[in-house]
Each structure stands twice: as structure tokens, then as C-alpha cells.
Amino acid sequence: MTANKAKMILEKDFKVGEIDNRIYGSFIEHLGRAVYGGVFEPNHPEADENGFRKDVINLVRELQVPLVRYPGGNFVSGYNWEDGVGPVESRPRRLDLAWRTTETNEVGTNEFMKWAKLVGADVNMAVNLGTRGIDAARNLVEYCNHPGGSYYSDLRASHGVKEPYNIKTWCLGNEMDGPWQIGHKTAAEYGRIAQEAAKVMKWVDPSIELVACGSSHRNMPTFADWEATVLDHTYEHVDYISLHQYYGNQSNDVANYLALSLEMDDFISSVISIADYVKAKKRSKKKINLSFDEWNVWYHSNENDKLIEPWSIAPHQLEDIYNFEDALLVGCMLITMLKHADRLKIACLAQLVNVIAPIMTEDNGPAWKQSIFYPYMHTSVYGRGVSLNPIVSSPKYDSKDFTDVPYLESTAVYNEEKEQLTIFAVNRHLEEGLLLECDIRNFEDYQVVEHIVLENDDIKAENSAEKQKVEPHTNGNAEWKDGIITAVLPKLSWNVIRLEKNK
């Protein structure tokens, strides 16, 4: 057996909150091969009658992605949505200044909405508050959501879409705090335009929910002041404030890398505190929730991206090839978000296909699963229901940037309707297994039905179109006896322990 031991207690009444399924959302931007060569490749053997790759559709369905943010990202801050509707042959080619590529506009709003329906996902539509503003935003809502009898709703009908899309979730621009952003603004400038855009967008369709831009990442010099100022302007008009964060292991320090989810946890808690400060300041009865609408690992492709020929079409851009340690951190990040399910209602893994993505495609070849596909898929499929607040006792370690990092990163989800309980757990220990004892006596007659394990002797192992070196097995040793689950979590492993009530 192992010397390391962790304990957990799960009670039905110890709840964080109901999980909004949109927490398992993703993101498609007009960037690299996310759209062209990713979801859309008309000449591919797997293409359907609309040019969408069926192999990609099948993998997205396997992930059960409930929501996809579109069309950006940095791209949206220079995007004229009118370029992407109407007859494809008359659509303009544009220079995309965000990524220094050429946008053909073969895929636009209607094509993407058709694709989203095929994969069973809603769309989180972003409006351009960089080069555009209030007028373009309200017109896009009218085009997408108004039933008919107005200029833009009738224009949609003339494009072959009679019924409105009724898109519920909308992003008010993207990363407007960033100097790299087209139309970068100060917090006050952005807060004012976001407030006015939100106002008229909801006048067109009062049923929509709006996401205001938070900081591009936690280390922005304006972080916290940005959120407070933006919410000061927009509080009564928006429903969410966004968070963005990417992590990397540039220093090749695995112990420190796997602890980065603690920083993510603190980031989320900080933004909740800022939102609640503005609530108190305004003496408002309204609660602002969070949308973590960009998150992932991103660092592998940085050097290659410097070599891309400017103004090319759909280049191989931001194509990180993920390894096993990346899958472990993604698992830790997913667990962290579930711990905040009471306030974190939307999240978008950035991105979905080819661009820092769980799904990759080969040019004219197959689609395949990256290492990070698996923890994302497991939580999306098995993490629906109520997020529980477990009492956890775990041995800890210190790393370069963190102290008291628990070897066990874990949470649990209870689906009362399906009578299922799922434990998600990462063992961060680099060398030893971890004995987990979990008290579930409150869950009478529940039995272990499956213990999924993602492990690998090579922390740098990667998948490819030719070989899946990183994939889960179901040979975990979790057992239930007298209300106690015992399981040895292998060193550096992602674990999914699934329980169901005896019928």
C-alpha cells in the first residue's frame, strides 16, 4: 500500500450549488484552423452537404458541449458581422488585424448557427465593441432574435432563416482592457459603451443575458480596478462578469505547474468579492455571476506562431500539442470551477478544434483526441447535477510559488434525479500513489460502478493522429464497504469514481 493517505466526507446537504451546464462550454474563434480546416472543410472526405466535418461533429457530441462562444476572441473586435451573412459568393475578404491573417467570410452567423445545432450546442454570441459599437450590437440581436417584421429580422428571413435563433447569452466585446485589442479602452470608456450596448440589446430582446468583459488575466496591471469600474457602469444591465486565464509550464516544474489551479481558485474568489463590493456599494438586490469564458493551457505553440506568413488563410496557428501533465492541470482547473458552481455559471474551454483545443484535425486526414479531451469529457458527461462541498483532509507540499498544496485535488457531483454520485480527483504526487478514504454513509445503497483512471509513466506523453499514448482505462480499484469508499489513486493521475444507487 501507499504511505500517503487522504480522507474525504461527502454529505448530500453539503452543497456548493446547482451546476449550470454551461460551465462545460467551449469556444470557436475565426483564428487559425478552428473554423476553416476544423469545423468546416468542404473538400474533406468526412464533409457533409454543408461542408462541416462529420468526424469533428461526432467528437464534439462525445464531449456534450452545451455552449460555444463565437466568433471571438480578439477577432471579434475588428469583425463586421454583416460580412458573414447573405450570399457567400458576394462576401468580402478582409484583413484580420488581430491575428494578421485573411478572413474569407465563407462561414458566418447562419452557417455557424447551423453547425451548433448539429452538435447540440447553444451559442454564446460576442458583439464587436472595438471598431463597432451600440448600433451594430443591437442590429445583430435583431437579426438573430427578432421574430420578423423589421429590417434585420426580415433580412435574416431573406437569407433562408425564417425562425429566430433566440440566442440567450451574449458577450459585450472581448478583452477590452488589453493594449493588443483592436479598439482598446480604459475601464471607464469600456464601462460606458458596454452599459449603452447592454441597454439597447435588452430593449430589442429583454430575455437575453449579457457578459461584461473582466480582465484579460489576473496579472493585468488594471485587475480589480477594471472589474470595479466596469461593474460600476454596467451592474444593473449585465448578468455576468468574465474571467480569462491561460497557464503554461515554461520552467518545466511539474509540481509548481500542477498547483496553478490554486491561483485560479483565488482569481475566481477575488472576482466574486469585487462583484459583491459593487453590489454593496449600489445597495442592489441583484447578484452578478461569473463567466470564465476563456481558460486552458497555452504555451507550446508560441515560438512556431512567430513564423507564420502574414495574411495567410487559416494557417496552423496556436496549435498546442498537449501532453499528459497538461491533462492533469486541466482536470484540476475543472475541479476548481466546480467548487465555485454557486457563482460560476458559464465557462468556455478555449478553444474547441485545432486552436489550443481538445480536438485536432489533420489536413485532409482524420480528427483525433488530445490528452486534455478526457478530463473535459468526463466532467461534462458525469458532472451534471449539484456540486457538493466535500470535507477533505490531504497531505500537502510546497512548490516554487505555492505553499500547502494538497496532493489530493478533488470534488464531487450529485445527480439526484439519476441517483448518481461522481467523485473527480487528481493525485498531484510525482512519485507515490495516494490512498483515498471517502465517507459516503449519507448515500445509502450506493455502489461503485466504475473507476476511470488517466495515468502515464511519461509525464510528457502526447497523442497524435497515429497513436493515442494518453487515454483512460477503467481498471481503477475503488471499492465500497460499509459506507466507505477506498481507492488508491496512482501517482500523477486523473480519477473519476462513479457510483449509482442500487435499483
Buried (B, 14 or more C-beta within 10 A) or exposed (E): EBEBBBBBBBBEEBBBBEBBBBBBBBBBBBBBBBBBBBBBBEEBEBBEEEBBBBBBBEBBEBBBBBBBBBBBBBBBBBBEBBBBBBEEEEBEEBEBBBBBBBBBBBBBBBBBBBBBEBBEBBBBBBBBBBBBBBEBBBBBBBBBBBEEEBEBBBBBBEBEBEEBBEBBBBBBBBBBBBEEBBBBBEBEBBBBBBBBBBBBBBEBBEEBBBBBBBBBBBEBEBBBBBBBBBBBBBBEBBBBBBBBBBBBBEEEEBBBBBBBBBBBBEBBEBBBEBBEBBBEEEEEEEEBBBBBBBBBBBBBBEEEBEEBEEEEEBBBBBBBEBBBBBBBBBBBBBBBBBBBBBBBBBBBBBBBBBBBBBBBBBEEEEBBBBBBBBBBBBBBBBBBBBBBBBEBEBBEBEBEBBEEBBBBBBBBBBBEEEBBBBBBBBBBBEEBBBBBBBBBEBBEEBEBEBBBBBBBEEBEBBBEEEEBBBBBEEEBEBEBEEEEBBBBBBBBBBBBBBBBBEE
